[in-house]
Amino acid sequence: MHVTGNIQWVGKVDWELRRFHGHEYSTYKGSTYNSYLIREEKTVLIDTVWAPFAKEFVANLARVVDLDAIDAVIANHAETDHSGALPELMRAIPGTPIYCTANGVKSLKGHYHQDWSFHVVKTGDRLSLGNGKELVFIEAPMLHWPDSMFCYLTGDAVLFSNDAFGQHYASEHLFNDLVDRDELYRECIKYYANILTPFSASVTKKINEVLALGLPLSMICTSHGVIWREDPAQIVKQYLAWADDYQENQVAIVYDTMWNGTRIMAEQIAAGLHAAEPGVTVKIFNSANTDKNEIITEVFKSKAVAMGSPTINRGVLTSIGGLLEEIRGMKFRKKKGAAFGCYGWSGESVKMIAEGLRHAGFEVVDDGLRALWNPDEDARRQCVEYGRRLAGLFGGGVPAAKVVEPAEA
């Protein structure tokens, strides 16, 4: 597929992909593995595809270009969804140089145990392609691996951005102006929230570094999803916003429940929040039956999170425990949190959730709310009142007040 100038897309659309990074990331819209062929006086291939499609990729590539005519391979990132077809390709063209960062050499050798013809590049290094065009290399460590880099094609003003600005989104269309914008942005924010949030400081630093170069930008060719052809700067601006401790006027209530008591608490707390602050968006999620990546995305968007679990075996239900670990790894900043849950006799879950949120970097606003057994009418009223009070503690709504627990039997 033609991209622009002498650039062709030679990747793979994976319509069937539903899980990524093992089973850590849901991809209900599929994905693409974007590989690009540049044919100037020199012919260069940028990245390959995931290993299950290696033979298909190399066979298709051989129909487009004489493999022996490829002068260099650029490995912007060594993760196997980008590099998986390298072993198959390099068996056909074993002496072809591979341009990557020093960490890229370590990672590629770690994955494939091959001593290919590596050429280490650093920020500012250039590869002449002829016809007055060069590839300029830009190291981008921890976006989102230590080996990551971008490369920029002069003349055509195209940035090959690796994982940055991408999305897991399969489409028969190659460009952002040809797909549903709302659907595209939903996949973009999910991708950022779940993959790049821990590296937000690096995102801001690298974007500002690239912007300072004053390079013209006509297109951003990502490693996953569509190419940004129409107003490519829009996603750059959005990344800067997302990297800046992003939040909307939203509260996420996340819970798991055994016999519906903690669900009732969640719903009553939500009612109190909304009554006290009608302008706030309140979203409720049962962590046991909701995709965790969707929850992480909504937590990313929220200014505060209320999390609940009944006590079981002096602990919390496993979906909440796992989600707390996920949230800890995200390194969210400037978000507030609170805990709640039912119990029958020991009642440790609320304290444990509060500690987990605090450990994840949240400002925990109080000691939380517990309800003994299944909430009765009095406990339900107290949950509503707690929601009203949380509106104040989370910012906006009624003033904060001391939380009173339901009476214990």
N, C-alpha and C positions, 0 to 999 in steps of 0.2 A: 504494500500500500504506500502510495506516494505521500510524503509529509510536506516537504518544501525543498526547493532547489534540487540538490543531488542526494537528498536524504530519503531513505525508504524505511518503513516499519516492517520488520521481519520477525515479529514476536508471535505469541500464541494467546488466543482468547480461551480462557478456561471457564466455560459456562457452568460446569458441574461442581466447581469448588465450593464447599460449604464450611470447611474448617481450615485454619492457617496457623502457623507456628505450632505444629502438633495439633492439639485441640483447644488451643488457648484463645483463638480469635475466630468469631463467626463471620462467614462471608456469604450471606444469603443472596447477594447479587453477583456471585462469582468473582472473577478477577481477570487480569491480563498480566502476562509477563512480557514487558516491552523490550525489544531488542531493535537496534537501529543500525542500518548500513549506510555509510557515507562513501560516495564514489566521486572523488575529485581525481587529481593526478595519482594520489594514493587512495587505496581502498581500506576503510577502517570499519570494524564491527564494534559496536558498543553494547556490551553485556549479551547474555544468552537467555535461556529459559530454564524452568524447573526440570529436574532430572527425568521425571516420568515422560516428558515430551522431547527428550534429547535426540533420539533417532529421527523423529518426525521433523524436528527443527533443522537438523543438519541436512536431511534430505531435501527439505523445502529450500534451504539456503543455497544448496548446490544447483537448484533449478534457476535461481536468480543470478548467481555469480559463480564463476570458477573459483573454488575454494582456494586454490593456489595463488589466486590474484589478491587475496586478502593480505595486506601489508602489516596490519597490526590489529590486535584485539584490546579493547579498553575494558577493564574490569572495575567499574565504579564501586562495586560492592561485592563481597565474596559470599554473602549468604546464599544458600543453595537454590533459592527461587530465582536468583539472578545468574548464578554460575553453574547450575546443575548440568548444562549441556557442554561445558568446557571439556571434560574428559573425552566425550565422543568427538567433538570438533578437533581437539588437539591430536587425536589419533590420525586424523586426516591431514593436518598441517602442523606437524610436531615442532618445527623450528620457528614458527611465527611468534614474534615478541608479544608479551602481554604487559600492558602498561597499567600499573596500580600503585597504591601507596605501600609504604614499608609494612604497615599492619596488614594490608591486603595480601602481601606475600605470605606472611605468617598464617593468615586465615586460610588462604587457598591451599597451602601445603598441609595445614591441619585437616582440611576436609578431604583432600584427594591424594595426598602423599606423593605428589609428582614434582619433579624439579624442572618445570617448564622454563622457557626463556623470559624471565621476569625483568622488566625495566621499571625501577622505582621512580616515581614522580612526586614532586612537592608542589605546594601552591605557587603559581606563577610560571611553572615549567610549561613549555609549548611543544607541540608536535606539528610540523609543517605538513599540510596535505597537498600543497601545490595550488595553482590557480589563485594565489594570493590569500589563501585561507589557512587558519591554524586552529588547532584544538588547544585551549588554555585550561590547565588543570587547577582545581581548587579543592584542597583538602577540607573535609567536613566531618571531623571526628565526632563520634557519638550522635550522629544524625542518620541512623541511630546505632551504628556499630563503630568501633574504633577505626575500622578500615575505610569508612565511607568517604566518597569524594564526588564532586560535580565535575563536569567539563563543559566548556563554552566554545561554540564554533563561531569564529569571527566571519564577517561577510554576511552570513545568514542570520546572525544574532540569535542563535538558538542555545538555550541552556538545557543540558541533559542533567536533570536534577536528582537522579537516583530516587530514593524513597521519599524525599521531601516533595510536598505538594501533590502526592499521589493519593490513590484511593482504591480499595478493592471493589471494582465495578466493571463487570463485563458488558460490552456493548458492541453492536455491529458498526457503530459510528466511532471514528477515531478522535474526534475533536470536541471540546467542551461546548461549542456553540451549536452542536447537533444533538445534544442529549437534554433530558429534563433537568433544568437547573436546580430545582428543589431536591430532587432525588440525588443529584450529584453532590450537593452540599451536605446532605445528610450523611453520605458515605465519607465525605472529606472530614467532617467534624468527628465522626466515629473513629476514623483512622488516626486523626491527631490525638484525640482523647486517650485512646488505648495504646498507642505505640510511641508517640512523640512527647506526650506530657512530661515524663520524667526528665526530658532533655530541653525543656523550654528555654532555659538560660542560654544554651548553645544555639538554639534556633534563632533567638534574637541577635546574638553576637554574630553569627554567620551571615544572616540576612543583611545586617548593617554593613558588614565587611564587604559583601558582594555589591551592595548598593553604592558604597563609597568608590567603587571602581568606575562608576559612571558609564557602564556598558549599555549599549542599546539592547532592547529585549523585544524580539518579535514573537517568540514562542518558548514555552517550557515543555520539554519532552520528559515525562515522568517514567518511572519504572513500572508503575501499576496504574491501570485505569486510563482515562482519556488524556489527551494532549491539550494543554492550555494554549489555544490559538487566538481566541477572541479575548482581548484585554487580559493578557497573562498576568499583569500586575495585580489583578483582583485577588488572586489566591495568596500572593506575597503579603498584601495588606492584611488579609484575613489571618494568616499565620502570625503576623506581628500582634494582632489583637488576641488571638488564642494563647500566645506565649506570655501575655502580660496578665497573669493571674486572672484569667477570664472567668466571668460569672454573669448570669442573667438574674432577673428578679424571680427566682425560682427556688423552691424547696423540694428536695426529694425525700420521701419517706420510704424506707426500705425495711422489710421485715420478713421473718419466717415464723411459722406458727404450727402448733401440734393439733390443738382442738379449737382453733379459731379465736381464742382469747386475745392473742397478740394482734391478730388481724383486726378485731374489733377496736382495740386500742389505737391501731394505726389510722383507721377510718375516723374515729372520734377526734384524734389529734389533728388530722387533716381538716375536719370541719371547724375546729377552733381556730386554726391558722387562717383559714379562708375568711371566717367571720371577722377576725381582727384585722386582717389585711386583704381586702377583696382583690387588690391589684396584683397580688403575688400568684404565680403559677405553682400549684401544688400537685406533684405527681407521686403516685403510690405504686410500689413494686413488691411483689412477693419474690424474694430472692431464690426460692426453691424452684419456681417454674417460669422465671424470666431470664432471658439470655443475659449473662453477666456483662458482656461487652456493651449491651444497650444500657444496663444500669450504670456502668462506668461512664458512658457518654453523658447520661443525665446528671450524674454527680458532678462531672466536669462543668456542666452548664449551670449548676446550682450554686447559690450563695451559702447554703446550709443543708445539712442532712440530719434527719432523725432516723435512728436505726434501732430495730427492736427484735428481740428473740425471747421466748420462754427459757427458763432454766431447765437444762437436762444434764444429768450426771455432773452437777456443779459447774456446768459450762453453758455454751451456746449451741444452737443447732448448726450443723456443719456448713450449710450454705452461707450463713452469716460469718462464720469463722473464716471460710475461704474468701469471702468478699472483703473482709477486713484486711486480709493479707494482700489481696489485689490492690486495694486502696493505698495501703502502706507503700507499695512499690511505685505508685503513681506520683508521689511527692507533691500532692496538691498543696497550694498555699492560700492563705487568707480566706479559708472556709470555716464555718462554724458547725458544731455537731451537738447532738443530744442522744440519749439512750432511753429505751423503755422496754417493758416486757412483763409477761405474767410469770407467776411462780406458784408452787404449792407448799414447799416447806423450806428449802435452803435459799433460793433467790439470788444467786451470784451473777446472773447473766447481765443485768444492767450495768453493774460496776465493771464487768469484763469488757463490755462493748465500749463504755466510756474510755477505759484505758486503751483499748485498741484504736479508737478514733484519735485520742491524744497522741498515741505513738505514731499515727499516720500523719500528724502535723495539723490536725484540726484544733480549733479553739473550742473546747467542750464547755458549754455554757452553764451547766449545773450538774447535780448528782443524778439526774434522770428521774424516771417515774416507773414505779412498780405497781402491779395490780395482783391481788391475791386471788388465786383460782380464776374462774371465768368472771370477767367484769360484770358487776351488777349495775343497777341504774345509778347508784351513787358514784361508783368507780367510772362509769361512762361519762358522767357529768364532770368529774375531775379530769378525765382525759381531754374533754373539750376545753376546759379551763387551762389545762397545760398547753394545749395548742395555741390558745390565745396568748398565753405568757411567752411561749416560744417566738411568736411573731415579734414581740418586743425585744427578746434576747437576740434574735437573729437579725434585727434591724428593721425598724418600722413597726407599725401597729401599736398596741397598748404598752405601757411601761412594764418593765420586767418586775416580777414579784417572786417572793419565796415559794418554792414548789412544795406542796404538802402531799405526802403519799397517802393512798387509801389505807384505812385502818387495817392492821394485821390481826388475824384471829389468834 
